[in-house]
Each structure stands twice: as C-alpha cells, then as structure tokens.
Amino acid sequence: VQLQASGGGLVQPGGSLRLSCVASRSIFTFNVMGWYRRAQGRQRELVAQISFGSSTNYGDSVKGRFTVSRDNAKNTVYLQMNSLKPEDTAVYYCNRVPPVEVWGQGTLVTVSS
C-alpha cells in the first residue's frame, strides 16, 4: 500500500501551494480519492474529493480556494491550494474515500507570517 503525499511547506497567508500524492494502483484505480487534513488538537477531516471521472466535491471551509485534480495514468492526485489562511495549517493526507486503514505520513502545511 502506497500513499505518498508531498509538496507541503511554510507559506504566508494569501499564498499558494500544490500538493501531490502518489497512490498504489489498487487504491487509486476506479476509486474516489480524497485529501484529508488533521490540524493539531482536531480530528482528521475530508476537505476535497474527486471521482475516477473527475467529479469533485469540497468542504465548505476550502470551497473556492482549493482545487483537486487527478492523473489516472500516474496514479496521482493533486491539491492546488490558493488564498491560504492560518487555519489551513495541518498535516495533509490523501486516501481513498472512504479511506483504507493504512495512512501515509502526510505532508505538513504551515500558513504563517
């Protein structure tokens, strides 16, 4: 099982980041994929999801700012994050929707001036 997220970092409020996640074919193919995040002291939440045919849905807190996409040939899902806010600070993970039990390490996004 592979769920390898990357692209996080430190960014100022209002800035942008693009996350990438490579998944195992068995998890990725034909499944809805999602980006989840866990902020310190809070439960993990689903922020964006995309079907195999690229239909998308977003959580209210990121709608209009984040864009999820996928490349089915590369088993890769992306999250373009714009207009970042301090409250977006979290570890971001990708997984199937609903998730498989094994999670990758995630990638840390810190939004701070």
Stockholm file with secondary structure:
# STOCKHOLM 1.0

chainA/1-113         VQLQASGGGLVQPGGSLRLSCVASRSIFTFNVMGWYRRAQGRQRELVAQISFGSSTNYGDSVKGRFTVSRDNAKNTVYLQMNSLKPEDTAVYYCNRVPPVEVWGQGTLVTVSS
#=GR chainA/1-113 SS CCEEEECCEEECTTCCEEEEEEECHHHHTTSCEEEEEECTTSCCEEEEEECTTCCEEECTTTTTTEEEEEETTTTEEEEEECSCCGGGCEEEEEEESSCCSCCCCCEEEEECC
#=GC SS_cons         CCEEEECCEEECTTCCEEEEEEECHHHHTTSCEEEEEECTTSCCEEEEEECTTCCEEECTTTTTTEEEEEETTTTEEEEEECSCCGGGCEEEEEEESSCCSCCCCCEEEEECC
//
